[in-house]
Amino acid sequence: MTAQFPDRQWGSRTGLLGRTASAFAATRIGSTVVRALTPLDRKVLQRTDARYTILGPIGAPIILLTTTGRKSGQPRTSPLLYIHDGDTLYVIGSNFGQARHPAWTANLLATPEAVVTIDGQRIPVRAQLIEDPERKQRIFDRFVETTEAYAAYRSRTTRDLRIFALTRS
């Protein structure tokens, strides 16, 4: 068995603040606000080695995923909400329900080797696109349990939301 990933989460998704934030994030204006906060959150996460996030008080599990730019070859780092499953982390390319896939998903398709920063640790990972429809739906349902915003994101776009399994390399 592969080593477990750290599970750093604080705050509560089920508390009043977490429930309110989840409902707000599901709205178009809420998505715009979260997108606007992403650069600030990236800085907080980078400075704390992904120990802290501005979304922490609402119980949002966030990692930093560093991919290799498919065009530039340069490292590209994105803060992403994840689903923790012991020796696997799942990430989803929702892009807030926009028409285009987020760039990091194309980067992983081109070069599946990446680095996850979580709870002060930088861990090399290998990404695998989840293609089985039943497995993909089960994982997607777990994202919706984390925040109802994912259901809203999926309803806003006709594209398939890419889900990746990240395992230690």
C-alpha positions as a Markdown table, in Angstrom:
| # | Residue | x | y | z |
|---|---|---|---|---|
| 1 | Met | 0.0 | 0.0 | 0.0 |
| 2 | Thr | 1.2 | 3.5 | -0.8 |
| 3 | Ala | 1.7 | 6.0 | 2.0 |
| 4 | Gln | -1.3 | 8.0 | 3.0 |
| 5 | Phe | -1.5 | 11.7 | 2.1 |
| 6 | Pro | -1.7 | 14.1 | 5.1 |
| 7 | Asp | -5.2 | 15.3 | 5.8 |
| 8 | Arg | -5.0 | 18.9 | 6.8 |
| 9 | Gln | -8.4 | 20.5 | 7.3 |
| 10 | Trp | -9.7 | 23.0 | 9.7 |
| 11 | Gly | -12.9 | 24.8 | 10.1 |
| 12 | Ser | -16.2 | 23.1 | 9.4 |
| 13 | Arg | -18.1 | 22.6 | 6.2 |
| 14 | Thr | -21.3 | 21.7 | 8.2 |
| 15 | Gly | -21.2 | 24.8 | 10.5 |
| 16 | Leu | -23.2 | 27.9 | 9.7 |
| 17 | Leu | -20.2 | 29.6 | 8.0 |
| 18 | Gly | -19.3 | 26.6 | 5.9 |
| 19 | Arg | -22.9 | 26.0 | 4.8 |
| 20 | Thr | -23.4 | 29.7 | 4.0 |
| 21 | Ala | -20.1 | 29.9 | 2.0 |
| 22 | Ser | -21.0 | 26.7 | 0.1 |
| 23 | Ala | -24.4 | 28.2 | -0.9 |
| 24 | Phe | -22.8 | 31.5 | -1.9 |
| 25 | Ala | -20.1 | 29.8 | -3.9 |
| 26 | Ala | -22.8 | 28.1 | -6.0 |
| 27 | Thr | -24.1 | 31.4 | -7.2 |
| 28 | Arg | -22.6 | 33.2 | -10.2 |
| 29 | Ile | -21.5 | 36.2 | -8.1 |
| 30 | Gly | -20.1 | 33.8 | -5.5 |
| 31 | Ser | -18.0 | 32.0 | -8.2 |
| 32 | Thr | -16.7 | 35.4 | -9.3 |
| 33 | Val | -15.7 | 36.3 | -5.7 |
| 34 | Val | -14.0 | 33.0 | -5.2 |
| 35 | Arg | -12.1 | 33.4 | -8.5 |
| 36 | Ala | -11.1 | 36.9 | -7.5 |
| 37 | Leu | -9.7 | 35.5 | -4.2 |
| 38 | Thr | -7.7 | 32.7 | -5.9 |
| 39 | Pro | -4.5 | 34.7 | -6.4 |
| 40 | Leu | -4.5 | 35.8 | -2.8 |
| 41 | Asp | -5.2 | 32.3 | -1.6 |
| 42 | Arg | -2.4 | 31.0 | -3.8 |
| 43 | Lys | 0.0 | 33.4 | -2.0 |
| 44 | Val | -1.2 | 32.3 | 1.4 |
| 45 | Leu | -0.9 | 28.7 | 0.5 |
| 46 | Gln | 2.6 | 29.1 | -1.0 |
| 47 | Arg | 3.9 | 31.1 | 2.0 |
| 48 | Thr | 2.6 | 28.5 | 4.5 |
| 49 | Asp | 3.4 | 25.4 | 2.4 |
| 50 | Ala | -0.3 | 24.7 | 2.1 |
| 51 | Arg | -0.8 | 24.6 | 5.8 |
| 52 | Tyr | -3.3 | 27.5 | 5.7 |
| 53 | Thr | -5.8 | 28.8 | 3.2 |
| 54 | Ile | -8.1 | 31.8 | 3.3 |
| 55 | Leu | -10.9 | 29.2 | 2.8 |
| 56 | Gly | -9.8 | 27.2 | 5.8 |
| 57 | Pro | -12.4 | 28.6 | 8.3 |
| 58 | Ile | -15.2 | 27.1 | 6.1 |
| 59 | Gly | -13.6 | 23.7 | 6.1 |
| 60 | Ala | -12.4 | 23.8 | 2.4 |
| 61 | Pro | -9.7 | 21.2 | 1.8 |
| 62 | Ile | -7.2 | 23.0 | -0.4 |
| 63 | Ile | -3.9 | 21.8 | -1.9 |
| 64 | Leu | -1.4 | 23.4 | -4.2 |
| 65 | Leu | -0.9 | 21.4 | -7.4 |
| 66 | Thr | 2.2 | 22.3 | -9.5 |
| 67 | Thr | 2.1 | 21.0 | -13.1 |
| 68 | Thr | 4.4 | 21.5 | -16.0 |
| 69 | Gly | 3.0 | 24.0 | -18.5 |
| 70 | Arg | 2.3 | 22.1 | -21.7 |
| 71 | Lys | 3.4 | 25.0 | -23.9 |
| 72 | Ser | 6.0 | 26.8 | -21.7 |
| 73 | Gly | 7.5 | 23.8 | -19.9 |
| 74 | Gln | 7.5 | 26.1 | -16.8 |
| 75 | Pro | 6.0 | 25.1 | -13.4 |
| 76 | Arg | 2.4 | 26.3 | -13.0 |
| 77 | Thr | 0.8 | 26.2 | -9.5 |
| 78 | Ser | -2.9 | 26.2 | -8.8 |
| 79 | Pro | -4.8 | 26.1 | -5.5 |
| 80 | Leu | -7.4 | 23.3 | -5.8 |
| 81 | Leu | -10.1 | 21.9 | -3.6 |
| 82 | Tyr | -9.5 | 18.1 | -3.3 |
| 83 | Ile | -11.2 | 15.0 | -2.1 |
| 84 | His | -9.0 | 12.9 | 0.3 |
| 85 | Asp | -9.1 | 9.1 | -0.1 |
| 86 | Gly | -6.1 | 7.9 | 1.9 |
| 87 | Asp | -3.4 | 7.2 | -0.7 |
| 88 | Thr | -5.3 | 9.0 | -3.4 |
| 89 | Leu | -6.3 | 12.7 | -3.8 |
| 90 | Tyr | -8.9 | 13.7 | -6.4 |
| 91 | Val | -9.1 | 17.0 | -8.1 |
| 92 | Ile | -11.7 | 18.3 | -10.5 |
| 93 | Gly | -11.4 | 20.7 | -13.4 |
| 94 | Ser | -14.6 | 22.6 | -12.8 |
| 95 | Asn | -13.2 | 26.1 | -13.7 |
| 96 | Phe | -16.3 | 27.5 | -11.9 |
| 97 | Gly | -18.5 | 26.1 | -14.7 |
| 98 | Gln | -16.9 | 28.1 | -17.5 |
| 99 | Ala | -17.0 | 26.9 | -21.1 |
| 100 | Arg | -13.2 | 26.0 | -21.2 |
| 101 | His | -11.2 | 23.5 | -19.2 |
| 102 | Pro | -8.8 | 25.0 | -16.8 |
| 103 | Ala | -5.2 | 25.0 | -18.1 |
| 104 | Trp | -3.9 | 22.8 | -15.3 |
| 105 | Thr | -6.0 | 19.9 | -16.6 |
| 106 | Ala | -4.4 | 20.1 | -20.1 |
| 107 | Asn | -1.0 | 20.3 | -18.4 |
| 108 | Leu | -1.7 | 17.0 | -16.6 |
| 109 | Leu | -2.9 | 15.3 | -19.8 |
| 110 | Ala | 0.3 | 16.3 | -21.4 |
| 111 | Thr | 2.6 | 15.6 | -18.4 |
| 112 | Pro | 0.9 | 13.6 | -15.7 |
| 113 | Glu | 3.9 | 14.0 | -13.3 |
| 114 | Ala | 3.2 | 16.9 | -10.8 |
| 115 | Val | 3.8 | 18.0 | -7.2 |
| 116 | Val | 1.2 | 18.4 | -4.5 |
| 117 | Thr | 1.9 | 20.7 | -1.6 |
| 118 | Ile | -0.2 | 19.8 | 1.4 |
| 119 | Asp | 0.3 | 20.4 | 5.2 |
| 120 | Gly | 3.9 | 21.5 | 4.7 |
| 121 | Gln | 4.9 | 18.6 | 2.5 |
| 122 | Arg | 5.8 | 18.7 | -1.2 |
| 123 | Ile | 4.9 | 15.3 | -2.6 |
| 124 | Pro | 5.6 | 14.1 | -6.2 |
| 125 | Val | 2.5 | 12.6 | -7.7 |
| 126 | Arg | 1.2 | 11.0 | -10.9 |
| 127 | Ala | -2.2 | 12.0 | -12.3 |
| 128 | Gln | -4.6 | 9.7 | -14.0 |
| 129 | Leu | -7.7 | 10.9 | -15.7 |
| 130 | Ile | -10.8 | 9.2 | -14.4 |
| 131 | Glu | -12.8 | 7.9 | -17.3 |
| 132 | Asp | -15.1 | 5.2 | -16.0 |
| 133 | Pro | -18.5 | 7.0 | -15.8 |
| 134 | Glu | -19.7 | 5.2 | -12.6 |
| 135 | Arg | -16.5 | 5.9 | -10.7 |
| 136 | Lys | -16.4 | 9.4 | -12.0 |
| 137 | Gln | -20.0 | 10.0 | -10.7 |
| 138 | Arg | -19.2 | 8.6 | -7.3 |
| 139 | Ile | -16.2 | 10.9 | -7.0 |
| 140 | Phe | -18.2 | 13.9 | -8.3 |
| 141 | Asp | -20.8 | 13.2 | -5.7 |
| 142 | Arg | -18.1 | 13.5 | -3.0 |
| 143 | Phe | -17.2 | 16.9 | -4.4 |
| 144 | Val | -20.8 | 18.0 | -4.2 |
| 145 | Glu | -20.9 | 16.7 | -0.5 |
| 146 | Thr | -17.9 | 19.0 | 0.1 |
| 147 | Thr | -19.6 | 22.0 | -1.5 |
| 148 | Glu | -22.8 | 22.3 | -3.5 |
| 149 | Ala | -21.0 | 24.7 | -5.8 |
| 150 | Tyr | -19.8 | 21.7 | -7.9 |
| 151 | Ala | -23.4 | 20.8 | -8.9 |
| 152 | Ala | -23.9 | 24.4 | -10.0 |
| 153 | Tyr | -20.6 | 24.4 | -11.9 |
| 154 | Arg | -21.6 | 21.3 | -13.8 |
| 155 | Ser | -25.0 | 22.8 | -14.7 |
| 156 | Arg | -23.4 | 25.9 | -16.2 |
| 157 | Thr | -21.4 | 24.1 | -18.8 |
| 158 | Thr | -21.9 | 21.5 | -21.5 |
| 159 | Arg | -18.3 | 20.2 | -21.2 |
| 160 | Asp | -17.3 | 17.2 | -19.3 |
| 161 | Leu | -15.6 | 18.1 | -16.0 |
| 162 | Arg | -12.2 | 16.3 | -15.9 |
| 163 | Ile | -11.5 | 14.5 | -12.6 |
| 164 | Phe | -8.0 | 13.3 | -11.9 |
| 165 | Ala | -6.7 | 10.8 | -9.3 |
| 166 | Leu | -3.4 | 11.8 | -7.8 |
| 167 | Thr | -1.1 | 9.1 | -6.3 |
| 168 | Arg | 2.4 | 9.3 | -5.0 |
| 169 | Ser | 5.0 | 8.7 | -7.7 |
